[in-house]
Each structure stands twice: as C-alpha cells, then as structure tokens.
Amino acid sequence: MARIHDLRLMGRVAQLYYLEKATQADISKRLGISQASISRLLKRAQEEDLVRITIHAPRGTFFDLEAALRERYGLSEAFVVEAGENSEDSILTAIGAATAHFVETSLREGEVIGLSSWSASLLRTVESLHPTRVSAARVIQLLGGTGNPGAEKHATHLTLRMAQITGAKPQLLAAPGLTQSAEARAILIQDPFVRETLSQFKDVTLALVGIGALEPSQMIADSGNRLQPAELRELGEAGAVGDMGLRFFDREGRQVRSSCDERIIGIDLPEIAAIPRVVGVAGGQRKVEAIRAAMLGGFVSILVTDNHTAAALVAD
C-alpha cells in the first residue's frame, strides 16, 4: 500500500505544479513538505510516467532536426529554419535572417566578433540585422578583403556594417585574401596595419563564418580571390571537400594543406577551432558534404542552416 500513497503524492504535487501553476515554494507550504522533496517528487513523476511533457513545434520550426544535429555532431546549438523553396536565394534569405536574430539575442557585452569576408550568407545576415541591446567591442575581418574593385565593397561592407549595428570598432584586414605569390604575402603581412589585425584573431569570442564547397561560390569567383583550376584540382586530389575562409578540409574534417596556404592572408583552421563560439552559416545541397566535414572537424560549434540541408545532414 505504501507505493500507492507515494504515487498519489507525486500526482498531487504534479497537479499543483503543472495544472494549477503553483510554485515549488507554494506547494511546499501547502503540503508541509520541503522544497527539495517537491523537486524530487516532480522528477519521479516523470520517471514513473505520471507526467508526460510534449512540445508541439510551431509551423516553421524543426526541433527534432535541431536535436539530431546537436547529438550527431556534438554542436552546442543548431538552428534550422524553413526555406520556402530548395533554392539558393530562398535558403540564403532564411539563414541570413535566422543568424541576424541569433546575433541580436545572444550578443554579449564587450564581445569580439570575427567575420569572414566574401560570404553571401553573411551578407544576408548583415542586411537583416537590427541594432543590438548590448555593444560589442570589436568586429574583426578574418579574411583579406581586397581584390576585384567591383566586388570588394561587399567584404568591407560586412565588417563596417556589423560594427555600426553592434556599436563596435571595426578592424579591417586591408590585404587580399589570396595574394599572387608567397613572396607577395610575405611582404604584405609585414605591413603594420595588416599585422595588427592578424594579431587580434586570438581575441575573437564569437566568429560568424561561411562554409564553402570545393567549387567556389559566385561571390568568391567575382572577388578576385578565386583559386586557379590547377589549384582546385590539387586540393580535390588531396581529398578536400570544402573550406572556411579559403582553408580547406577533407570529408573527415582534417585540414588539407596545399601550396595555396602560402598565399592566403586570413585566419587558419586551428585558430578558428580555438574560438569559444563559432557559428557556421551555410545551406544548400552542394554544400552538404562541406558542412558535415566542418562539423566533424570541430570547426563549428553552432550551425545555422535550412530544413532541406539539415535533413540531408542527419540522413543515414
């Protein structure tokens, strides 16, 4: 008979807490039981299946996909948003707005934001941003932003606009993302302004980065920072499937080194992996393999993607 009395007490505590919305402190006073015991009884009520908590996901939310991404890839957080169509423009619009909301709601006072250049998804993010409640300290450009004069305004715009909206100081990387030669890079990184920006990568607390497939996006192609076909073949033969800031990795998330590294002015993958919060912002069928690899490599701790891409990422 003792068990039926235990079950009755669990049921009564659960009734007061979940249906009558009484606080644990109020229940403690009402029933003459310690608050610690109330907490234990509520936990046991779930274990005994007296209480079942069901979350009804609103239309346009994907709690199950997000949970599957977190569990499979060890992410601290995942945001899956609905793209009306499985098209690049629809996906960019959806993930850009979601990333902007994440920044607006989770930015910490004095944050140092790192921002990769030449990312269409991050361009949509910045276009969707509203002024934040707290102020960041700095916004640091993580990949050189000069190149084709007709396109480089995008890279500068990303950093300057993000800094303006978050009340931060912009730290531009006034150099090409990809130099013509290793010798040119060696000269450019001796510039005091370039060297100052590179030295601040270690201060970044929140990085927003795009994830690219081996075949570059149109923005990279237009930027003047596109690798040559022979270099892309070299990377492909070495197993590369994607990149973050022109730093390439294979399908297991292992960095793929090549002669291209000697020409890049920007953050390296080990530096990205050391940042406390790295938000990968990417979607689309052609990027599925690259996004998966970036997560497996531990380069991304938070992912913002669309429902079509997320379904592919968790499929067996």
C-alpha contacts under 8 A as a table, 3 or more apart, distances in Angstrom:
res1	aa1	res2	aa2	distance
1	M	4	I	5.48
1	M	5	H	6.69
2	A	5	H	5.28
2	A	6	D	6.36
3	R	6	D	4.97
3	R	7	L	6.16
4	I	7	L	5.03
4	I	8	R	6.08
5	H	8	R	4.98
5	H	9	L	6.20
6	D	9	L	5.18
6	D	10	M	6.23
7	L	10	M	5.07
7	L	11	G	6.08
7	L	45	A	7.98
8	R	11	G	5.04
8	R	12	R	6.16
9	L	12	R	5.08
9	L	13	V	6.17
10	M	13	V	5.24
10	M	14	A	6.08
10	M	41	L	5.49
10	M	42	L	6.70
10	M	44	R	7.39
10	M	45	A	5.65
10	M	50	L	7.96
11	G	14	A	5.07
11	G	15	Q	6.00
11	G	45	A	6.98
11	G	50	L	6.77
12	R	15	Q	4.99
12	R	16	L	6.25
13	V	16	L	5.23
13	V	17	Y	6.13
13	V	27	I	7.15
13	V	38	I	7.05
13	V	41	L	7.20
13	V	42	L	6.91
14	A	17	Y	5.07
14	A	18	Y	5.72
14	A	19	L	7.58
14	A	42	L	6.09
14	A	45	A	7.04
14	A	51	V	7.37
15	Q	18	Y	5.56
15	Q	19	L	5.22
15	Q	20	E	6.52
16	L	19	L	5.84
16	L	20	E	4.81
16	L	21	K	6.27
16	L	22	A	5.63
16	L	27	I	7.05
17	Y	20	E	5.92
17	Y	21	K	4.94
17	Y	22	A	4.96
17	Y	23	T	6.35
17	Y	24	Q	7.04
17	Y	27	I	7.60
18	Y	21	K	5.41
18	Y	22	A	7.62
22	A	26	D	6.05
22	A	27	I	6.44
23	T	26	D	5.13
23	T	27	I	6.29
24	Q	27	I	5.08
24	Q	28	S	6.08
24	Q	35	Q	6.13
24	Q	38	I	6.44
24	Q	39	S	7.27
25	A	28	S	5.08
25	A	29	K	6.47
25	A	35	Q	6.03
26	D	29	K	5.26
26	D	30	R	6.12
27	I	30	R	4.97
27	I	31	L	5.97
27	I	32	G	7.93
27	I	33	I	7.82
27	I	35	Q	7.85
27	I	38	I	7.48
28	S	31	L	5.53
28	S	32	G	5.48
28	S	33	I	4.88
28	S	34	S	5.49
28	S	35	Q	5.31
28	S	38	I	6.69
29	K	32	G	5.17
29	K	33	I	6.96
33	I	37	S	6.49
33	I	38	I	6.90
34	S	37	S	5.23
34	S	38	I	6.47
35	Q	38	I	4.95
35	Q	39	S	6.34
36	A	39	S	5.18
36	A	40	R	6.39
37	S	40	R	5.03
37	S	41	L	6.07
38	I	41	L	5.09
38	I	42	L	6.24
39	S	42	L	5.26
39	S	43	K	6.38
40	R	43	K	5.11
40	R	44	R	6.15
41	L	44	R	4.99
41	L	45	A	5.99
42	L	45	A	5.01
42	L	46	Q	6.70
43	K	46	Q	5.44
43	K	47	E	6.49
44	R	47	E	4.81
44	R	48	E	5.90
45	A	48	E	5.18
45	A	49	D	6.19
45	A	50	L	5.10
45	A	51	V	5.71
46	Q	49	D	4.99
46	Q	50	L	5.86
46	Q	51	V	4.83
46	Q	52	R	6.36
47	E	50	L	7.67
48	E	51	V	7.72
49	D	52	R	6.34
57	A	61	T	6.05
57	A	62	F	7.00
57	A	63	F	6.74
58	P	61	T	5.75
60	G	81	V	6.84
60	G	82	E	5.51
61	T	80	V	7.18
61	T	81	V	6.49
61	T	82	E	7.10
62	F	65	L	5.44
62	F	66	E	6.28
62	F	80	V	6.11
62	F	81	V	7.23
62	F	307	N	7.39
63	F	66	E	5.11
63	F	67	A	6.11
64	D	67	A	5.12
64	D	68	A	6.13
65	L	68	A	5.05
65	L	69	L	6.20
65	L	80	V	7.18
65	L	307	N	7.83
65	L	310	A	6.56
65	L	311	A	6.90
65	L	314	V	7.54
66	E	69	L	5.16
66	E	70	R	6.25
66	E	77	E	7.79
66	E	78	A	5.27
66	E	79	F	6.19
66	E	80	V	6.15
66	E	310	A	7.94
67	A	70	R	5.15
67	A	71	E	6.15
67	A	78	A	7.59
68	A	71	E	5.19
68	A	72	R	5.94
68	A	314	V	6.59
69	L	72	R	5.29
69	L	73	Y	5.85
69	L	74	G	7.66
69	L	75	L	7.08
69	L	78	A	6.65
69	L	310	A	7.49
69	L	313	L	7.56
69	L	314	V	6.49
70	R	73	Y	5.62
70	R	74	G	5.24
70	R	75	L	4.54
70	R	76	S	6.48
70	R	77	E	6.25
70	R	78	A	6.29
71	E	74	G	5.49
71	E	75	L	7.13
72	R	314	V	7.52
73	Y	295	M	6.10
73	Y	296	L	6.38
74	G	301	S	7.74
75	L	78	A	6.79
75	L	295	M	7.80
75	L	300	V	7.48
75	L	301	S	4.95
75	L	302	I	5.80
75	L	303	L	7.57
76	S	301	S	5.66
76	S	302	I	5.96
77	E	301	S	6.99
77	E	302	I	4.91
77	E	303	L	6.75
78	A	302	I	5.56
78	A	303	L	4.84
78	A	304	V	6.07
79	F	98	A	7.63
79	F	302	I	7.91
79	F	303	L	6.17
79	F	304	V	4.77
79	F	305	T	6.41
80	V	304	V	6.09
80	V	305	T	5.21
80	V	306	D	5.13
80	V	307	N	5.64
80	V	310	A	6.85
81	V	94	A	6.38
81	V	95	I	6.57
81	V	98	A	7.03
81	V	304	V	7.78
81	V	305	T	6.44
81	V	306	D	4.80
81	V	307	N	5.79
82	E	94	A	6.69
82	E	306	D	5.72
82	E	307	N	5.45
83	A	86	N	6.54
83	A	90	S	5.64
83	A	91	I	5.25
83	A	94	A	5.74
83	A	306	D	5.96
83	A	307	N	6.70
83	A	308	H	7.63
84	G	90	S	6.38
84	G	91	I	7.93
85	E	90	S	5.83
85	E	91	I	7.42
86	N	90	S	6.91
86	N	91	I	6.84
86	N	284	G	7.46
86	N	308	H	6.69
87	S	90	S	5.39
87	S	91	I	6.10
87	S	284	G	7.34
88	E	91	I	5.16
88	E	92	L	6.03
88	E	283	G	7.94
88	E	284	G	6.31
89	D	92	L	5.15
89	D	93	T	6.19
90	S	93	T	5.27
90	S	94	A	6.27
91	I	94	A	5.18
91	I	95	I	6.12
91	I	283	G	6.41
91	I	284	G	6.90
91	I	305	T	7.98
91	I	306	D	6.26
92	L	95	I	5.43
92	L	96	G	5.75
92	L	120	A	7.30
92	L	121	S	5.42
92	L	124	R	6.64
92	L	282	A	7.87
92	L	283	G	7.40
93	T	96	G	5.26
93	T	97	A	6.26
93	T	121	S	7.87
93	T	124	R	6.32
94	A	97	A	5.44
94	A	98	A	6.33
94	A	306	D	7.16
95	I	98	A	4.98
95	I	99	T	6.03
95	I	121	S	7.07
95	I	125	T	7.57
95	I	281	V	6.96
95	I	282	A	7.34
95	I	283	G	7.69
95	I	304	V	6.22
95	I	305	T	5.75
95	I	306	D	6.45
96	G	99	T	5.25
96	G	100	A	6.20
96	G	121	S	5.69
96	G	122	L	6.49
96	G	123	L	7.63
96	G	124	R	4.72
96	G	125	T	3.94
96	G	126	V	7.63
96	G	128	S	6.77
96	G	281	V	7.82
97	A	100	A	5.11
97	A	101	H	6.31
97	A	124	R	7.17
97	A	125	T	5.81
97	A	128	S	5.50
97	A	129	L	7.66
98	A	101	H	5.14
98	A	102	F	6.27
98	A	125	T	7.77
98	A	304	V	7.23
99	T	102	F	4.94
99	T	103	V	6.27
99	T	125	T	5.91
99	T	281	V	7.33
99	T	304	V	6.59
100	A	103	V	5.19
100	A	104	E	6.19
100	A	125	T	5.12
100	A	126	V	6.78
100	A	128	S	5.86
100	A	129	L	5.00
100	A	130	H	7.75
101	H	104	E	5.04
101	H	105	T	6.13
101	H	129	L	7.25
102	F	105	T	5.35
102	F	106	S	5.82
102	F	107	L	7.88
103	V	106	S	5.41
103	V	107	L	5.37
103	V	132	T	7.96
104	E	107	L	6.10
104	E	129	L	7.30
104	E	130	H	7.06
104	E	131	P	7.39
104	E	132	T	5.17
104	E	133	R	7.29
105	T	132	T	7.71
107	L	111	E	6.87
107	L	132	T	7.69
107	L	134	V	6.84
107	L	135	S	7.90
107	L	136	A	7.44
108	R	111	E	5.40
108	R	134	V	6.61
108	R	135	S	7.49
108	R	136	A	7.03
109	E	134	V	5.38
109	E	135	S	5.39
109	E	136	A	5.71
109	E	137	A	7.69
110	G	135	S	6.11
110	G	136	A	4.48
110	G	137	A	4.54
110	G	138	R	7.83
111	E	135	S	7.50
111	E	136	A	4.54
111	E	137	A	5.53
111	E	138	R	7.08
111	E	204	V	7.80
111	E	205	T	6.22
111	E	206	L	7.01
112	V	136	A	6.16
112	V	137	A	5.54
112	V	138	R	4.92
112	V	139	V	6.02
112	V	140	I	7.44
112	V	203	D	6.62
112	V	204	V	4.87
112	V	205	T	5.31
112	V	206	L	6.31
113	I	136	A	7.36
113	I	137	A	7.99
113	I	138	R	6.14
113	I	139	V	4.66
113	I	140	I	6.08
113	I	204	V	5.70
113	I	205	T	6.27
113	I	206	L	4.90
113	I	207	A	5.60
113	I	208	L	7.52
114	G	139	V	5.78
114	G	140	I	4.77
114	G	141	Q	6.00
114	G	142	L	6.04
114	G	201	F	7.58
114	G	204	V	5.76
114	G	205	T	7.65
114	G	206	L	6.14
114	G	207	A	4.36
114	G	208	L	6.19
115	L	139	V	6.99
115	L	140	I	6.12
115	L	141	Q	5.16
115	L	142	L	5.61
115	L	158	L	7.77
115	L	159	T	6.79
115	L	207	A	5.89
115	L	208	L	5.16
115	L	209	V	6.24
116	S	119	S	6.91
116	S	141	Q	6.04
116	S	142	L	4.91
116	S	143	L	5.64
116	S	207	A	7.99
116	S	208	L	6.63
116	S	209	V	5.26
116	S	210	G	6.89
116	S	245	G	6.38
117	S	141	Q	6.82
117	S	142	L	6.88
117	S	143	L	5.67
117	S	144	G	7.22
117	S	145	G	6.31
117	S	154	H	7.84
117	S	155	A	4.86
117	S	156	T	7.90
117	S	158	L	7.14
117	S	245	G	7.55
118	W	145	G	7.71
118	W	154	H	7.00
118	W	155	A	5.65
118	W	219	M	6.06
118	W	220	I	5.87
118	W	223	S	7.29
119	S	122	L	5.28
119	S	123	L	6.21
119	S	209	V	7.71
119	S	210	G	5.61
119	S	219	M	6.99
119	S	220	I	7.76
120	A	123	L	4.99
120	A	124	R	6.36
120	A	210	G	7.93
120	A	219	M	6.73
121	S	124	R	5.23
121	S	125	T	6.28
121	S	210	G	6.62
121	S	281	V	6.38
121	S	282	A	6.53
122	L	125	T	4.68
122	L	126	V	6.19
122	L	158	L	7.52
122	L	208	L	7.52
122	L	209	V	7.37
122	L	210	G	6.81
122	L	281	V	7.19
123	L	126	V	5.30
123	L	127	E	6.25
123	L	154	H	7.51
123	L	158	L	6.25
124	R	127	E	5.04
124	R	128	S	6.27
125	T	128	S	5.22
125	T	129	L	6.36
126	V	129	L	5.18
126	V	158	L	6.50
126	V	161	R	6.89
126	V	162	M	6.23
129	L	165	I	7.33
130	H	165	I	6.69
131	P	165	I	4.86
131	P	166	T	6.20
132	T	135	S	6.89
132	T	165	I	6.70
132	T	166	T	5.65
134	V	166	T	7.27
135	S	166	T	5.30
135	S	167	G	5.13
135	S	168	A	6.44
136	A	139	V	7.61
136	A	163	A	7.89
136	A	166	T	5.61
136	A	167	G	6.05
136	A	168	A	4.97
137	A	167	G	7.48
137	A	168	A	4.82
137	A	169	K	6.24
138	R	163	A	6.97
138	R	168	A	4.73
138	R	169	K	4.58
138	R	170	P	5.77
138	R	171	Q	6.87
139	V	159	T	6.41
139	V	162	M	7.03
139	V	163	A	5.59
139	V	168	A	6.24
139	V	169	K	6.17
139	V	170	P	4.91
139	V	171	Q	5.93
140	I	159	T	7.07
140	I	170	P	6.21
140	I	171	Q	4.69
140	I	172	L	6.30
140	I	173	L	7.81
140	I	197	T	7.24
140	I	200	Q	7.66
140	I	201	F	7.51
140	I	204	V	7.76
141	Q	144	G	7.27
141	Q	145	G	7.85
141	Q	159	T	6.19
141	Q	171	Q	6.22
141	Q	172	L	5.29
141	Q	173	L	5.65
141	Q	197	T	7.81
142	L	173	L	7.19
142	L	201	F	7.35
142	L	245	G	7.67
142	L	266	G	5.43
142	L	267	I	5.54
143	L	173	L	6.81
143	L	177	G	5.45
143	L	245	G	6.22
143	L	265	I	6.27
143	L	266	G	4.10
143	L	267	I	6.37
144	G	173	L	5.20
144	G	174	A	6.27
144	G	175	A	4.90
144	G	176	P	4.62
144	G	177	G	3.75
144	G	178	L	7.39
144	G	265	I	5.72
144	G	266	G	5.90
145	G	152	E	6.14
145	G	155	A	5.26
145	G	156	T	6.41
145	G	172	L	7.90
145	G	173	L	6.31
145	G	174	A	6.27
145	G	175	A	6.10
145	G	176	P	5.62
145	G	177	G	5.95
146	T	149	P	7.45
146	T	152	E	5.49
146	T	155	A	7.77
146	T	174	A	6.49
146	T	175	A	5.48
146	T	176	P	4.49
146	T	177	G	6.82
147	G	151	A	7.43
147	G	152	E	5.85
147	G	176	P	5.66
147	G	177	G	7.62
147	G	223	S	5.69
147	G	224	G	4.92
147	G	225	N	6.48
148	N	151	A	5.43
148	N	152	E	5.84
148	N	222	D	7.03
148	N	223	S	5.12
148	N	224	G	4.91
149	P	152	E	5.38
149	P	153	K	7.27
150	G	153	K	7.15
150	G	223	S	7.92
151	A	154	H	6.04
151	A	155	A	7.91
151	A	219	M	7.89
151	A	222	D	6.37
151	A	223	S	5.31
152	E	155	A	5.44
152	E	156	T	6.66
152	E	223	S	6.20
153	K	156	T	5.19
153	K	157	H	5.75
154	H	157	H	4.96
154	H	158	L	6.14
155	A	158	L	5.31
155	A	159	T	6.83
156	T	159	T	5.49
156	T	160	L	6.13
156	T	172	L	7.33
157	H	160	L	5.20
157	H	161	R	5.66
158	L	161	R	5.51
158	L	162	M	6.05
159	T	162	M	5.27
159	T	163	A	6.13
159	T	170	P	6.36
159	T	171	Q	7.70
159	T	172	L	7.10
160	L	163	A	5.15
160	L	164	Q	6.15
160	L	170	P	5.89
161	R	164	Q	5.01
161	R	165	I	6.19
162	M	165	I	5.32
162	M	166	T	6.15
162	M	168	A	7.97
163	A	166	T	5.27
163	A	167	G	5.75
163	A	168	A	4.58
163	A	169	K	5.87
163	A	170	P	5.44
164	Q	167	G	5.26
164	Q	168	A	6.38
164	Q	169	K	7.91
165	I	168	A	7.77
171	Q	197	T	6.43
172	L	197	T	6.94
173	L	193	F	7.74
173	L	194	V	5.84
173	L	197	T	6.01
173	L	198	L	7.76
174	A	193	F	7.48
174	A	194	V	6.24
175	A	188	L	7.10
175	A	194	V	6.94
175	A	265	I	7.17
176	P	179	T	5.79
176	P	225	N	7.34
176	P	264	I	7.95
176	P	265	I	6.73
177	G	225	N	6.10
177	G	264	I	5.61
177	G	265	I	5.08
177	G	266	G	6.43
178	L	225	N	5.18
178	L	226	R	7.72
178	L	263	R	5.49
178	L	264	I	4.66
178	L	265	I	6.32
179	T	182	A	7.20
179	T	184	A	6.23
179	T	185	R	5.82
179	T	225	N	7.87
179	T	263	R	5.07
179	T	264	I	6.36
179	T	265	I	7.54
180	Q	184	A	6.46
180	Q	185	R	7.85
180	Q	263	R	6.86
181	S	184	A	5.17
181	S	185	R	6.46
181	S	262	E	7.62
181	S	263	R	5.66
182	A	185	R	5.09
182	A	186	A	6.24
182	A	262	E	5.10
182	A	263	R	4.89
183	E	186	A	5.07
183	E	187	I	6.42
184	A	187	I	5.22
184	A	188	L	6.20
184	A	263	R	7.76
185	R	188	L	5.07
185	R	189	I	6.12
185	R	262	E	7.44
185	R	263	R	5.73
185	R	264	I	7.22
185	R	265	I	7.01
186	A	189	I	5.61
186	A	190	Q	6.83
187	I	190	Q	5.53
187	I	191	D	7.34
188	L	191	D	5.49
188	L	194	V	7.25
189	I	192	P	7.75
189	I	194	V	5.76
189	I	195	R	5.67
189	I	265	I	7.66
190	Q	194	V	7.19
190	Q	195	R	6.23
191	D	194	V	5.33
191	D	195	R	6.01
192	P	195	R	5.01
192	P	196	E	6.00
193	F	196	E	5.11
193	F	197	T	6.48
194	V	197	T	5.33
194	V	198	L	6.29
195	R	198	L	5.13
195	R	199	S	6.12
196	E	199	S	5.20
196	E	200	Q	6.64
197	T	200	Q	5.30
197	T	201	F	7.10
198	L	201	F	5.72
198	L	266	G	7.33
198	L	267	I	7.59
199	S	202	K	6.86
200	Q	203	D	5.38
200	Q	204	V	7.26
201	F	204	V	5.66
201	F	267	I	7.05
201	F	271	E	7.47
202	K	271	E	7.17
202	K	275	I	7.68
204	V	207	A	6.77
204	V	275	I	6.29
205	T	275	I	5.73
205	T	276	P	5.51
205	T	277	R	6.18
206	L	275	I	6.83
206	L	276	P	6.62
206	L	277	R	4.84
206	L	278	V	5.85
206	L	279	V	7.54
207	A	272	I	7.86
207	A	275	I	7.17
207	A	277	R	6.32
207	A	278	V	4.71
207	A	279	V	6.00
208	L	278	V	6.16
208	L	279	V	4.93
208	L	280	G	6.32
208	L	281	V	7.13
209	V	244	M	6.91
209	V	245	G	7.70
209	V	278	V	7.32
209	V	279	V	6.17
209	V	280	G	5.19
209	V	281	V	6.12
210	G	244	M	6.33
210	G	245	G	7.58
210	G	280	G	5.81
210	G	281	V	5.16
210	G	282	A	5.92
211	I	242	G	7.06
211	I	243	D	5.92
211	I	244	M	5.13
211	I	245	G	7.85
211	I	280	G	6.58
211	I	281	V	6.79
211	I	282	A	5.78
211	I	287	K	7.58
211	I	290	A	6.89
211	I	291	I	6.39
211	I	294	A	7.70
212	G	215	E	7.79
212	G	216	P	6.66
212	G	217	S	7.16
212	G	242	G	5.32
212	G	243	D	5.05
212	G	244	M	6.25
212	G	282	A	7.94
212	G	287	K	6.56
212	G	290	A	6.65
212	G	291	I	7.98
213	A	216	P	6.25
213	A	217	S	7.76
213	A	241	V	6.11
213	A	242	G	4.22
213	A	243	D	6.38
213	A	286	R	6.83
213	A	287	K	5.30
213	A	289	E	7.80
213	A	290	A	5.61
214	L	232	L	7.29
214	L	236	G	7.44
214	L	240	A	6.82
214	L	241	V	5.21
214	L	242	G	4.68
214	L	243	D	6.83
214	L	290	A	7.94
215	E	232	L	7.72
216	P	220	I	6.04
216	P	221	A	6.36
216	P	226	R	7.20
217	S	220	I	5.38
217	S	221	A	6.21
218	Q	221	A	4.86
218	Q	222	D	6.03
219	M	222	D	5.15
219	M	223	S	6.06
220	I	223	S	5.00
220	I	224	G	7.08
220	I	225	N	6.13
220	I	226	R	5.84
221	A	224	G	6.41
221	A	225	N	6.83
221	A	226	R	5.14
222	D	225	N	7.82
222	D	226	R	7.76
223	S	226	R	7.11
227	L	231	E	6.06
227	L	232	L	6.42
227	L	260	C	7.91
228	Q	231	E	5.17
228	Q	232	L	6.35
229	P	232	L	5.08
229	P	233	R	6.19
230	A	233	R	5.05
230	A	234	E	6.21
231	E	234	E	4.95
231	E	235	L	6.25
231	E	260	C	7.20
232	L	235	L	5.08
232	L	236	G	6.06
233	R	236	G	4.98
233	R	237	E	6.03
234	E	237	E	5.24
234	E	238	A	6.27
234	E	258	S	7.60
235	L	238	A	5.01
235	L	239	G	6.46
235	L	240	A	5.37
235	L	248	F	7.85
235	L	256	V	7.30
235	L	258	S	6.83
236	G	239	G	5.11
236	G	240	A	5.03
236	G	241	V	6.98
237	E	240	A	7.39
238	A	256	V	6.88
239	G	249	F	7.69
239	G	250	D	5.18
239	G	251	R	7.32
239	G	256	V	7.32
240	A	248	F	6.00
240	A	249	F	5.11
240	A	250	D	4.23
240	A	251	R	7.01
240	A	256	V	6.15
241	V	248	F	7.34
241	V	249	F	6.29
241	V	250	D	5.21
241	V	251	R	5.95
241	V	289	E	6.79
241	V	290	A	5.57
241	V	293	A	7.77
242	G	248	F	5.61
242	G	249	F	5.86
242	G	250	D	6.98
242	G	287	K	7.80
242	G	289	E	7.61
242	G	290	A	4.53
242	G	291	I	7.71
242	G	293	A	7.65
242	G	294	A	7.89
243	D	246	L	5.40
243	D	247	R	5.11
243	D	248	F	4.16
243	D	249	F	6.12
243	D	290	A	7.15
243	D	294	A	8.00
244	M	247	R	5.34
244	M	248	F	6.67
244	M	269	L	7.63
245	G	266	G	7.10
245	G	267	I	7.19
245	G	268	D	7.93
246	L	264	I	7.46
247	R	255	Q	7.55
247	R	256	V	7.80
247	R	261	D	7.37
247	R	268	D	6.42
247	R	269	L	6.48
248	F	255	Q	5.88
248	F	256	V	5.40
248	F	257	R	7.23
249	F	252	E	7.76
249	F	253	G	5.44
249	F	254	R	5.18
249	F	255	Q	4.12
249	F	256	V	4.85
249	F	293	A	7.30
249	F	294	A	7.54
250	D	253	G	5.30
250	D	254	R	5.43
250	D	255	Q	6.44
250	D	256	V	6.36
250	D	293	A	6.68
251	R	254	R	7.44
251	R	289	E	6.85
251	R	290	A	7.07
251	R	292	R	7.54
251	R	293	A	4.87
252	E	293	A	5.44
252	E	296	L	6.11
252	E	297	G	6.57
253	G	293	A	4.50
253	G	294	A	5.52
253	G	295	M	7.17
253	G	296	L	5.22
253	G	297	G	3.71
253	G	298	G	7.46
254	R	297	G	6.04
255	Q	269	L	7.41
257	R	260	C	7.83
257	R	261	D	6.67
258	S	261	D	5.88
259	S	262	E	5.80
259	S	263	R	7.65
260	C	263	R	5.44
260	C	264	I	6.73
261	D	264	I	5.37
267	I	271	E	6.45
267	I	272	I	6.99
268	D	271	E	5.39
268	D	272	I	6.43
269	L	272	I	4.94
269	L	273	A	6.16
269	L	299	F	7.05
270	P	273	A	5.06
270	P	274	A	6.41
271	E	274	A	5.24
271	E	275	I	6.86
272	I	275	I	5.48
272	I	278	V	7.34
272	I	299	F	6.25
273	A	278	V	7.79
273	A	298	G	6.39
273	A	299	F	4.77
273	A	300	V	7.34
275	I	278	V	6.36
277	R	300	V	7.84
277	R	301	S	6.08
277	R	302	I	7.12
278	V	299	F	7.17
278	V	300	V	5.16
278	V	301	S	5.32
278	V	302	I	6.05
279	V	300	V	6.04
279	V	301	S	6.35
279	V	302	I	4.64
279	V	303	L	5.62
279	V	304	V	7.12
280	G	300	V	5.74
280	G	301	S	7.71
280	G	302	I	6.19
280	G	303	L	4.87
280	G	304	V	6.21
281	V	303	L	6.19
281	V	304	V	4.98
281	V	305	T	6.33
282	A	287	K	7.48
282	A	291	I	7.27
282	A	303	L	7.90
282	A	304	V	6.60
282	A	305	T	5.55
283	G	287	K	6.32
283	G	288	V	7.20
283	G	305	T	5.14
283	G	306	D	5.93
283	G	309	T	5.74
284	G	287	K	5.53
284	G	288	V	6.66
284	G	306	D	7.76
284	G	308	H	7.49
284	G	309	T	5.75
285	Q	288	V	5.40
285	Q	308	H	7.90
285	Q	309	T	6.23
286	R	289	E	7.47
287	K	290	A	5.22
287	K	291	I	6.03
288	V	291	I	5.23
288	V	292	R	6.14
288	V	309	T	6.40
288	V	312	A	7.05
288	V	313	L	6.57
289	E	292	R	5.20
289	E	293	A	6.19
290	A	293	A	5.09
290	A	294	A	6.13
291	I	294	A	5.12
291	I	295	M	6.39
292	R	295	M	5.31
292	R	296	L	6.22
292	R	313	L	6.56
293	A	296	L	4.97
293	A	297	G	6.05
294	A	297	G	5.17
294	A	298	G	6.53
294	A	299	F	5.56
294	A	300	V	6.33
295	M	298	G	5.19
295	M	299	F	6.00
295	M	300	V	5.38
295	M	301	S	7.47
296	L	299	F	7.74
297	G	300	V	7.91
298	G	301	S	6.98
300	V	303	L	6.85
305	T	309	T	6.62
305	T	310	A	6.57
306	D	309	T	5.49
306	D	310	A	6.08
307	N	310	A	5.04
307	N	311	A	6.09
308	H	311	A	5.35
308	H	312	A	6.59
309	T	312	A	5.17
309	T	313	L	6.22
310	A	313	L	4.97
310	A	314	V	6.38
311	A	314	V	5.47
311	A	315	A	6.08
312	A	315	A	5.17
